[in-house]
Amino acid sequence: MDSILQKRHGSPGSSPATLVPHLVDGIGRKPIIQVIEYDKDHLKETQITDVATLSDLIHRQSVTWINVDGLGDVDVFKLLGDHYHLHPLALEDVLNTGQRPKVESFSDHLFIIAQMVYQDQKEVICGEQVSFFLGKNFLITVQEEGEYDVFEPVRERIRAGRGKIRSSKADYLAYALLDSIIDHYYPVLEGLGNSIEDLEDELLKKPSREMVVTLHEHKRTLTQLRRLVWPLRDVVSGLLHDSSGSITPPTKVFLRDCYDHTVQLMDLVESYKEITTGLMELYLSSVGLRTNEIMRVLTVITSIFIPLTFVVGVYGMNFAPQTSSGQKLPLNMPELYHPYGYIGIIIFMGSIAIIQLVIFKKMKWL
């Protein structure tokens, strides 16, 4: 799995607020701008090709959601900044993806960065930065690309007029999108949790090195998710305590529920990290126990052959039982010429081995 956080820095020493297009494989994706205007009774969806036409939407009383997919054209963001008075430093953070989730207050709008996590069609965990500019009657969201996002349930609610969204202001829309981002962490963590549980069962049966590699990948993913969820919790907390008036009291009530979800996510991430650490210790313990079992068997085998080797070594010295003149030497291994010497030694060594096995069994070493 590729890194969820794709940190991108500007050129060292470059001037602050320098806008540089975001390139993927050396190619800048041309932004696609979709606009949804709505109030309690009306809804209009359009796709904008000329950014200059966005200036006509500024002073309308209905809620305007401008969604930009793609970061490859700096001129588009300069025009957006001119029309909606967006700070150049904020626009620089939009284009330099991989920013830490945060919320910043400007004179007439809030700037929010969140990291969106989802699983693509191959169930690979992907991450993408989403930037929000929240004004009185408008919300601008900027994504790196438009192939995947987690906002479609919100769009369906707007189209169907379900819930409070059509009768609420832009701050409620920002809450709904943030809530959708946070909610989509749950299936990602659920998939990781199921994979960790399967690994636990396999580790108990037959540990292998491949499982260790998978465990490290899961632990790395959880570390990256923690780096996203922790500051995301601070973002929601910052919106809850916003004093600029951009977030209305009714919306703050819903944000409290959103904050609770981030706390739950933190608990899940920490729990799964502890489980992966425990599974790594379980693997090391299993390998250690298996090694001890092997060493115990080898030690028993070695212990049995030590006295046998001694006997064989003694009789391998080949002392002559008599001199060259025929004089007998009774103390120099008379068994060498005994008619049953070979069989006797074999029986003797077999008896030693059997006695040792009985002793080891009685001592519960086998």
Secondary structure, 3 states (H helix, E strand, C coil): CCCCCCCCCCCCCCCCCCCCCCEECCEECCCEEEEEEECCCCEEEEEECCHHHHHHHCCCCCEEEEEEECCCCHHHHHHHHHHHCCCHHHHHHHHCCCCCCEEEECCCCEEEEEEEEEECCCCCEEEEEEEEEECCCEEEEEECCCCCCCCHHHHHHHHHCCCCHHHCCHHHHHHHHHHHHHHCHHHHHHHHHHHHHHHHHHHHHCCCHHHHHHHHHHHHHHHHHHHHHHHHHHHHHHHHCCCCCCCCHHHHHHHHHHHHHHHHHHHHHHHHHHHHHHHHHHHHHHHHHHHHHHHHHHHHHHHHHHHHHHHHHHHCCCCCCECCCCCECCCCCHHHHCCCHHHHHHHHHHHHHHHHHHHHHHCCCC
